[in-house]
């Protein structure tokens, strides 16, 4: 980090926070604070929806995911465009018709208070955890790579977000997310083209894709029906569809973005914009990770990207053993560079040499073996070490290979993404707590100003909770997977409740409430015995299927229970 990097970083962040606070200060009432007075144009709705989902985890973890596992993760998003259509046709018109502040308000109008409260509480639990992660994810990476204090990073990110979210509510979130998306995508495009520029002179983008393909990184679509595979076409179209339907249709952090739209049409156009751009955006971020992989075929690469592990090794009795592996990797890297250059030369002559392709695969397998052995040594040195380094790959490239100024810009990208998703989370948590829990269960009538102050108080309250959770969080196998796993555990049940509310008129409150409770407990059990107890990569069920199972189970149990209730009522009448 040079002086210019610090200037770029600080100016960018202060501008976003200052502009958001100044532009949206002085909310007059709770409707203004939560719904932004329904003045948001469609393009702002679309950008805000995209920015809410595109957290710092997206830009830290996704390139690393592609570096290690290839492009297959993009299948996770295949169901998203279909979900956008369903939400536009059904969800948005009904939300606007009932003039709700939150998604869960609809459930009381359709069922009863306890069903509304159950859905709201399930949301608060998973979104509270998720919001803490959106702070923790960039904080732990930045602290490890830059030597910054982790707790201080958590507090700094959280406080910056609280300032403008507390000040302007939904308007502040929407306004700042436009600037944040501009910073995010500018930084990613600049990085992508710089990687292309850094590759050997005679190497084209097509050649780079051939190298990635030779290393099995370009297997984009998997049509297998193996439930143990995390990402397949079928899990994306089904589990991914249900996750997107639940997230964008019932998660207040997203529903709040398009409820602030000027009209039903503006809200729908914003979501369609997200449906059209989201998959290409994720494809591009994954492709950036693939380009980082290609770049490291010609440049030195660490044995483990997490710098904390290097420090642990240097202080341990296994230092020499680890250094031996590093020397082997150096030799292997030189061999890879030579073979890749020969392979490119053959490609330039329009010949895809199968012998060289086979040699590239062999060298990749040897490198993978060295990395696994390195992880074993790291664990021997410290059994509590986090050996998975996917989340550090992209940042290692940023710090070691980007020119001055761009490091500050990419740091601003990551922090902006963290702030945008955290702000949406806090705004949604505060709105849901104030409207669905506090206001609905308050016995006495209070003024609109009272609920405005209550919502602001809950913004501050959840901001502190998120910071505290971030400070005690622990790094998972891959942060972007952790966020999606947390969502998948809860979203299916909540989505099932909403789908019944929208489409199955005969099912009433008692049936749906108890069915949702049974479904959620069942999902906990399924998750524990098919995913939690198994090491990474050996799970018996891809976590995306939890969304499908939770929704279908809730619907099925509700229909069975409602039929039983009807039958008993007929027997009593008879």
C-alpha positions in Angstrom: 0.0 0.0 0.0 1.6 3.3 -1.2 0.4 6.8 -0.3 -1.6 7.1 -3.5 -3.4 3.8 -2.7 -4.4 5.2 0.7 -5.7 8.4 -0.9 -7.8 6.5 -3.5 -9.2 4.2 -0.8 -10.0 6.9 1.8 -11.4 9.4 -0.7 -13.7 6.7 -2.3 -15.1 5.5 1.0 -15.6 8.9 2.6 -17.3 10.1 -0.6 -19.8 7.2 -0.5 -20.6 7.6 3.2 -20.7 11.4 3.1 -22.8 11.6 -0.1 -25.3 9.0 1.2 -25.7 10.8 4.5 -26.0 14.3 2.9 -28.3 13.3 0.1 -30.8 11.4 2.2 -30.8 13.1 5.6 -34.0 14.0 7.5 -36.5 11.2 6.9 -39.9 12.7 7.8 -41.7 9.5 8.7 -41.4 5.7 8.8 -42.7 5.3 5.3 -39.9 7.6 4.0 -37.3 5.8 6.0 -38.3 2.2 5.0 -39.9 2.7 1.5 -38.0 5.8 0.4 -41.5 7.4 -0.3 -41.7 5.1 -3.3 -39.6 7.4 -5.4 -36.9 5.0 -6.6 -36.6 4.7 -10.5 -36.3 1.3 -12.1 -32.6 1.5 -12.9 -31.8 2.4 -9.3 -33.9 -0.5 -8.1 -32.0 -2.9 -10.5 -28.6 -1.6 -9.3 -29.6 -1.7 -5.7 -30.8 -5.3 -6.0 -27.6 -6.3 -7.7 -25.4 -4.5 -5.2 -27.2 -6.1 -2.2 -26.4 -9.6 -3.5 -22.9 -8.7 -4.7 -21.2 -8.5 -1.3 -17.5 -8.4 -0.7 -17.7 -12.2 -0.4 -18.6 -12.3 -4.1 -15.4 -10.5 -5.1 -13.1 -12.2 -2.6 -14.4 -15.8 -2.9 -15.7 -16.2 -6.4 -12.4 -15.7 -8.3 -10.7 -18.1 -5.8 -13.6 -20.6 -6.4 -12.9 -20.4 -10.1 -9.1 -20.7 -9.6 -9.4 -24.0 -7.7 -12.6 -25.5 -9.1 -13.3 -23.9 -12.5 -16.4 -22.2 -14.0 -18.9 -24.8 -12.7 -20.1 -22.4 -9.9 -21.9 -20.3 -12.5 -24.6 -23.1 -12.6 -25.6 -21.9 -9.1 -27.3 -18.8 -10.8 -29.1 -20.7 -13.7 -32.4 -20.6 -11.9 -32.2 -16.9 -11.1 -33.7 -15.4 -14.3 -36.7 -17.7 -14.0 -37.2 -16.7 -10.4 -37.2 -13.0 -11.4 -40.0 -13.6 -13.9 -42.1 -15.5 -11.2 -41.5 -12.7 -8.7 -42.5 -10.0 -11.2 -45.7 -11.7 -12.2 -46.9 -12.8 -8.7 -45.0 -11.3 -5.7 -44.6 -7.6 -6.7 -48.2 -7.0 -7.7 -49.5 -8.5 -4.4 -47.0 -6.6 -2.2 -48.0 -3.3 -3.9 -51.7 -4.2 -3.7 -51.5 -4.7 0.1 -49.2 -1.6 0.5 -46.9 -3.5 2.9 -43.7 -2.2 4.5 -42.2 -5.7 4.7 -42.8 -9.0 3.0 -43.9 -10.6 6.2 -46.7 -8.1 6.6 -48.4 -9.9 3.7 -48.5 -13.2 5.7 -50.6 -11.8 8.4 -53.1 -10.5 5.9 -53.2 -13.9 4.3 -52.8 -16.1 7.4 -52.4 -14.8 10.9 -50.0 -13.0 13.3 -48.1 -16.2 14.4 -47.3 -17.2 10.8 -46.1 -13.7 10.1 -43.9 -13.7 13.3 -42.5 -17.1 12.5 -41.3 -16.1 9.0 -40.0 -12.8 10.4 -38.0 -14.6 13.1 -36.5 -17.1 10.6 -35.5 -14.1 8.5 -33.9 -12.2 11.4 -31.9 -15.3 12.4 -30.4 -16.1 9.0 -30.0 -12.4 7.9 -28.5 -11.5 11.2 -25.8 -14.2 10.7 -25.4 -13.3 7.0 -25.0 -9.5 7.7 -22.3 -10.3 10.2 -20.5 -12.4 7.6 -20.6 -9.6 5.0 -18.6 -7.5 7.5 -16.3 -10.4 8.6 -15.4 -11.7 5.2 -13.5 -8.7 3.9 -12.2 -7.9 7.4 -10.4 -11.2 7.9 -8.9 -11.2 4.4 -7.7 -7.6 4.7 -6.3 -8.1 8.2 -4.4 -11.2 7.1 -2.9 -9.7 3.9 -2.3 -6.2 5.1 -1.5 -6.9 8.8 -4.4 -4.8 10.0 -6.2 -5.5 13.2 -9.2 -7.8 12.6 -11.4 -6.4 15.3 -10.6 -2.8 14.2 -11.5 -3.7 10.6 -14.9 -5.2 11.7 -15.7 -2.1 13.7 -14.6 0.3 10.9 -16.7 -1.4 8.2 -19.7 -1.7 10.5 -19.6 1.9 11.7 -19.2 3.4 8.2 -22.4 1.5 7.2 -24.3 2.4 10.3 -23.6 6.2 9.7 -25.5 6.5 6.5 -28.0 3.7 7.0 -29.1 5.3 10.3 -29.2 8.7 8.7 -31.2 8.0 5.5 -32.7 4.5 5.7 -33.7 2.9 2.3 -33.0 6.1 0.4 -29.4 6.1 1.7 -28.9 2.4 0.8 -30.3 3.0 -2.7 -28.3 6.1 -3.4 -25.0 4.8 -2.2 -25.4 1.5 -4.0 -25.3 3.2 -7.3 -21.8 4.6 -6.5 -20.7 1.3 -5.0 -21.7 -0.7 -8.1 -19.8 1.8 -10.3 -16.7 1.4 -8.2 -17.0 -2.4 -8.0 -17.5 -3.0 -11.8 -14.8 -0.4 -12.8 -12.3 -2.1 -10.6 -13.1 -5.6 -11.8 -12.9 -4.6 -15.5 -9.6 -2.8 -15.0 -8.2 -5.9 -13.2 -9.4 -8.3 -15.9 -7.8 -6.3 -18.8 -4.6 -5.9 -16.8 -4.3 -9.7 -16.4 -4.6 -10.0 -20.1 -1.9 -7.4 -20.5 0.4 -9.2 -18.1 0.2 -12.5 -20.0 3.1 -13.4 -22.4 3.1 -11.1 -25.4 2.2 -13.7 -28.0 -0.7 -15.1 -25.9 -4.3 -14.3 -27.0 -7.4 -14.6 -24.9 -8.4 -17.7 -26.9 -5.0 -19.3 -26.0 -5.6 -18.5 -22.3 -9.0 -20.3 -22.5 -7.3 -23.3 -24.1 -4.8 -23.4 -21.2 -7.7 -23.2 -18.7 -9.6 -25.9 -20.6 -6.5 -28.2 -20.6 -6.5 -27.9 -16.8 -10.3 -28.7 -16.5 -11.2 -25.2 -15.5 -13.8 -24.6 -18.3 -16.3 -27.3 -17.5 -19.2 -24.8 -17.3 -22.2 -27.1 -17.3 -22.6 -30.5 -15.6 -25.8 -32.4 -16.6 -25.2 -35.3 -14.2 -27.9 -36.2 -11.6 -25.4 -36.9 -8.8 -26.9 -35.3 -5.6 -23.5 -35.2 -4.0 -22.3 -32.7 -6.6 -22.7 -29.2 -5.3 -23.1 -27.5 -8.6 -24.9 -29.1 -11.6 -27.3 -27.8 -14.2 -30.2 -29.5 -12.4 -29.3 -28.2 -8.9 -29.0 -24.7 -10.4 -32.3 -24.9 -12.2 -34.1 -26.4 -9.2 -32.3 -25.6 -6.0 -30.8 -22.4 -7.4 -34.3 -21.3 -8.6 -35.9 -21.9 -5.2 -33.0 -20.1 -3.4 -33.3 -17.1 -5.8 -37.1 -17.1 -5.5 -36.8 -17.1 -1.7 -34.0 -14.6 -1.5 -35.4 -12.1 -4.0 -39.1 -12.8 -3.2 -39.2 -13.1 0.6 -35.9 -11.8 2.0 -36.6 -8.2 3.2 -33.1 -7.1 2.3 -34.1 -7.6 -1.3 -37.9 -7.0 -1.1 -37.1 -3.6 0.5 -35.2 -2.6 -2.5 -38.0 -3.0 -5.0 -40.9 -2.0 -2.6 -39.3 1.5 -2.8 -40.0 1.6 -6.6 -42.2 4.3 -8.0 -44.7 1.8 -9.2 -45.3 -1.9 -9.9 -43.9 -1.5 -13.4 -40.7 0.3 -12.1 -40.1 -2.5 -9.5 -40.6 -5.2 -12.1 -38.3 -3.5 -14.6 -35.6 -3.3 -11.9 -35.9 -7.0 -11.1 -35.8 -7.9 -14.9 -32.7 -5.8 -15.2 -31.1 -7.9 -12.4 -32.3 -11.2 -14.1 -30.6 -10.2 -17.4 -27.3 -8.9 -15.9 -26.7 -11.2 -12.9 -25.6 -14.4 -14.6 -23.3 -12.5 -17.0 -21.8 -10.6 -14.1 -21.1 -13.7 -12.1 -19.7 -15.4 -15.3 -17.3 -12.4 -15.7 -16.2 -12.6 -12.1 -15.5 -16.3 -12.4 -13.7 -15.7 -15.7 -11.5 -13.2 -13.9 -10.6 -16.0 -11.5 -9.8 -18.2 -14.4 -7.5 -15.5 -15.9 -5.7 -15.3 -12.5 -5.2 -19.1 -12.8 -3.7 -18.7 -16.3 -1.5 -15.8 -15.1 0.0 -18.0 -12.4 0.9 -20.6 -15.0 3.7 -18.2 -15.9 4.5 -16.5 -12.6 5.6 -17.6 -9.1 2.8 -19.0 -7.0 2.8 -19.6 -3.2 2.3 -23.1 -1.7 -0.6 -21.7 0.3 -2.2 -18.3 -0.4 -3.1 -17.6 3.2 -0.2 -15.6 4.6 -1.1 -16.5 8.2 -0.1 -20.1 7.5 3.3 -19.0 6.3 3.9 -17.2 9.6 2.7 -20.3 11.5 5.2 -22.6 9.6 8.1 -20.2 10.1 7.6 -20.5 13.8 7.2 -24.3 13.9 9.5 -27.4 13.8 8.1 -28.2 10.4 9.8 -25.2 8.7 12.4 -27.2 6.7 9.8 -29.8 5.6 7.6 -27.0 4.2 10.6 -25.3 2.5 11.4 -28.5 0.7 7.8 -28.6 -0.7 8.3 -24.9 -1.7 11.4 -25.8 -3.7 9.6 -28.6 -5.4 6.8 -26.2 -6.3 9.3 -23.7 -7.7 10.8 -26.4 -10.0 7.3 -27.5 -11.0 6.3 -23.9 -11.8 9.2 -23.6 -14.1 8.2 -26.8 -15.9 4.6 -25.6 -16.2 5.8 -22.3 -17.7 7.9 -24.1 -20.3 5.1 -26.6 -21.2 2.6 -23.8 -21.4 4.8 -21.7 -23.7 5.3 -24.8 -26.0 1.5 -25.4 -25.9 0.8 -21.8 -26.9 3.3 -22.0 -29.8 1.5 -25.1 -31.0 -1.9 -23.3 -30.7 -0.6 -20.4 -32.7 0.1 -23.0 -35.5 -3.5 -24.2 -35.2 -2.5 -27.5 -33.5 -3.9 -28.4 -30.1 -1.2 -30.9 -29.1 -2.7 -33.8 -27.1 0.6 -34.8 -25.6 1.2 -31.3 -24.2 -2.3 -31.2 -22.9 -1.7 -34.5 -21.1 1.5 -33.1 -19.6 -0.3 -30.0 -18.4 -2.8 -32.2 -16.6 0.0 -34.2 -15.0 1.8 -31.1 -13.8 -1.5 -29.7 -12.3 -2.1 -33.0 -10.5 1.5 -32.9 -9.1 0.9 -29.3 -7.9 -2.4 -30.3 -6.3 -0.6 -33.1 -4.5 2.1 -30.6 -3.2 -0.6 -28.3 -1.9 -2.4 -31.1 -0.1 0.8 -32.2 1.5 1.5 -28.5 2.5 -2.0 -28.4 4.2 -1.1 -31.5 6.2 2.1 -29.9 7.4 0.3 -26.6 8.3 -2.2 -28.6 10.4 0.6 -30.4 12.1 2.1 -27.1 13.0 -1.2 -25.7 14.2 -4.3 -27.9 14.3 -6.5 -24.8 14.4 -5.1 -23.3 11.2 -7.4 -22.6 8.2 -5.7 -24.5 5.4 -8.3 -23.6 2.7 -7.0 -20.6 0.8 -9.6 -20.0 -1.8 -10.6 -16.6 -0.3 -7.0 -15.4 -0.5 -6.2 -16.1 -4.1 -7.5 -13.0 -5.8 -6.3 -10.7 -3.1 -2.8 -12.2 -3.3 -2.8 -11.2 -7.0 -4.1 -7.7 -6.2 -1.4 -7.0 -3.7 1.6 -8.4 -5.5 0.9 -7.6 -9.2 -1.4 -4.5 -9.5 0.2 -1.0 -10.0 0.0 1.8 -7.5 -3.4 3.3 -7.1 -5.2 0.2 -8.4 -4.5 -1.6 -5.1 -6.4 1.2 -3.4 -9.2 1.0 -5.9 -9.6 -2.8 -5.5 -9.6 -2.3 -1.7 -12.3 0.3 -2.2 -14.2 -2.3 -4.4 -14.1 -4.9 -1.7 -15.0 -2.5 1.1 -17.8 -0.9 -1.1 -19.2 -4.3 -1.8 -19.1 -5.1 2.0 -20.8 -1.8 2.8 -23.6 -2.2 0.2 -24.7 -5.6 1.2 -24.3 -4.8 4.9 -26.4 -1.6 4.6 -29.2 -3.6 2.9 -29.1 -6.2 5.6 -29.2 -3.7 8.4 -32.0 -1.7 6.8 -34.0 -5.0 6.3 -33.3 -6.2 9.9 -34.4 -2.9 11.4 -37.5 -2.7 9.2 -38.6 -6.2 10.0 -37.9 -5.9 13.8 -39.7 -2.5 14.0 -42.7 -3.3 11.8 -43.2 -7.1 12.2 -42.2 -7.6 15.8 -42.2 -4.4 17.7 -45.1 -2.4 16.2 -47.3 -5.5 15.7 -47.0 -6.7 19.3 -47.2 -3.3 20.9 -50.4 -2.9 22.9 -50.8 0.8 22.7 -51.0 3.1 19.7 -47.9 5.2 19.0 -47.2 8.1 16.6 -45.5 7.7 13.3 -42.5 9.6 14.6 -42.2 7.0 17.4 -41.9 4.2 14.8 -39.4 6.2 12.8 -37.2 6.5 15.9 -37.7 2.9 16.7 -36.6 1.8 13.2 -33.5 4.0 13.6 -32.8 2.5 17.0 -33.1 -1.1 15.6 -30.7 -0.1 12.7 -28.1 0.8 15.4 -29.0 -2.3 17.4 -28.5 -4.7 14.5 -25.4 -2.8 13.4 -23.8 -3.5 16.8 -25.0 -7.2 16.7 -23.5 -7.6 13.2 -20.2 -6.1 14.3 -20.1 -8.4 17.4 -20.9 -11.5 15.3 -18.2 -10.5 12.8 -15.7 -10.2 15.7 -16.4 -13.7 16.9 -16.8 -15.3 13.5 -14.6 -18.2 12.2 -13.5 -18.8 8.6 -15.4 -21.5 6.8 -14.3 -23.7 3.9 -15.3 -20.9 1.5 -17.1 -17.7 2.6 -19.4 -17.4 -0.4 -20.6 -21.0 0.2 -21.1 -20.3 3.9 -23.5 -17.4 3.1 -25.4 -19.5 0.6 -25.5 -22.5 3.0 -27.0 -20.3 5.8 -29.6 -19.0 3.4 -30.4 -22.5 2.1 -31.1 -23.8 5.6 -33.9 -21.2 6.2 -35.1 -20.0 2.8 -36.9 -23.1 1.7 -39.4 -23.1 4.7 -40.1 -19.4 4.3 -40.5 -19.7 0.6 -43.0 -22.6 1.1 -45.1 -20.3 3.4 -45.2 -17.6 0.7 -46.0 -19.9 -2.1 -48.9 -21.3 -0.2 -50.1 -17.8 0.5 -49.9 -16.8 -3.1 -51.1 -19.9 -4.9 -53.0 -22.4 -2.6 -56.0 -20.5 -1.2 -57.6 -23.4 0.6 -54.7 -23.9 3.0 -55.2 -21.8 6.2 -53.1 -20.5 9.0 -53.0 -23.4 11.5 -51.9 -25.9 8.8 -49.2 -23.7 7.4 -47.8 -22.6 10.7 -47.3 -26.1 12.2 -46.1 -27.5 8.8 -43.5 -24.8 8.6 -42.2 -25.6 12.1 -42.0 -29.3 11.2 -40.3 -28.5 7.9 -37.7 -26.3 9.4 -36.8 -28.9 12.1 -36.6 -31.5 9.3 -34.2 -29.3 7.3 -31.9 -28.9 10.3 -31.8 -32.7 10.7 -31.2 -33.3 6.9 -28.4 -30.6 6.9 -26.7 -32.2 9.9 -26.7 -35.8 8.7 -26.0 -35.2 5.0 -23.7 -32.1 5.0 -22.5 -30.9 8.4 -20.9 -34.2 9.7 -19.0 -34.8 6.4 -15.7 -33.2 5.4 -15.7 -30.7 2.6 -16.2 -32.4 -0.8 -17.7 -35.6 0.7 -21.2 -34.3 1.5 -24.0 -36.6 0.7 -26.3 -33.8 -0.5 -25.5 -30.5 -2.3 -26.7 -27.7 -0.1 -28.8 -26.1 -2.9 -31.3 -29.0 -2.6 -32.2 -27.8 0.9 -34.1 -24.9 -0.7 -36.2 -27.2 -2.9 -36.8 -29.8 -0.1 -37.8 -27.1 2.5 -40.2 -25.4 0.1 -41.8 -28.6 -1.1 -42.0 -30.2 2.3 -43.7 -27.1 3.8 -46.3 -27.1 0.9 -46.9 -30.9 1.1 -47.3 -31.0 4.9 -49.6 -28.0 4.8 -51.9 -29.6 2.2 -52.0 -32.9 4.2 -52.6 -31.1 7.4 -55.4 -28.9 5.9 -57.1 -32.0 4.5 -57.0 -33.6 7.9 -58.5 -30.4 9.4 -61.3 -30.3 6.8 -62.1 -34.0 7.4 -62.3 -33.5 11.2 -64.6 -30.5 10.7 -66.9 -32.5 8.5 -67.0 -35.3 11.1 -68.0 -32.8 13.8 -70.7 -31.3 11.6 -72.0 -34.8 10.8 
